[in-house]
């Protein structure tokens, strides 16, 4: 019976590892899922914040093969009509704006700040770790704050306290087992004692 069981298990393993590549091939070539027929669509809508007043509209047409063309328009906060025409295809999304957007002062300031920071970092990298540069900052390594140092000290103290508590408990357990022999003269839990001696 054991031999039969081993044969069944071995046969199961061999079948599980069998080559199934023939399932993927039919008449000498691979079968690949065929794309379905093109599914073109068209939609269009208009909407407004007040009845009878249209302040935004959107139209989109897809040829079903992955190319989408469309346009949407809206009235901006300055009461100007803005229109965006776009094409989306395998190369990405390509919008065309009716009005070039002008950055606000806040956006201009953020761009200047970003560019200045970018240039400073690029110079530090090009300098290859000049004194005070990025590389020397990495070499110095992170510095612990007061809060991190306090938490680290607290964690280590707690770890040492728990380790000492476990050592005391282990010693008490071993002493208790050694002082309680069974009737046959063997120590109670001899296998557990061996385990404790090997692992602690």
Buried (B, 14 or more C-beta within 10 A) or exposed (E): EEEEEEEEEEEEEEEEEEEEEEEEEEEEEEEEEEEEEEEEEEEEEEEEEEEEEEBBBBBBBBEEEEEBBBBBBBBEEEEEEBEBBBBBEEEEEEEEEEEEEEEEEEEEEEEEEEEEEEEEEEEBEEEEBEEEBBBEEEEEEEEEEEEEEEEEEEEEEEEEEEEEEEEEEEEEBBEEBEEEEEEEEEEEBEEEBEEBEEEE
